[in-house]
C-alpha cells in the first residue's frame, strides 16, 4: 500500500506562483511514475504532469512552460511548481502514483488551488 499526502495549495492572484508537494509513504519502492491531476467543478479530472522514477517528465500543452514537475526519490516526494497562474487553473489538485507493473494506482486526497482574477 502507498499513501500520498498533498500540500501547498491555497489562494493566489492571477500571475502568481504556488508549489505543490506530494509525499509518499508505505511501499514506495514499488512506485514508478508519479503525477499530478486536477479537477475543476463540473469538469473531468485531467492530467497536469507526470514524472518517472528516472526523471522523465511530461506536461500537456495547457500547462507547458508554466508548470514544472520534479521529484526527490530520496524523500519520496514529487513537486509541482506552478507559475503564471490563471483563473482557469483553479481546481482540486490530486497526486497520483503508479507501480512499476501498472498494477496499482494510488491517489491522494487533493489540495485546493484557487486563482483569483
Secondary structure, DSSP 8 states (H G I E B T S, - for coil): -EEEEEE--EEEETT--EEEEEEEEESGGGEEEEEEEEE-TTS--EEEEEE-TT--EEE-TTTBTTEEEEEETTTTEEEEEE-S--GGG-EEEEEEEEETTS--EEE---EEEEEE-
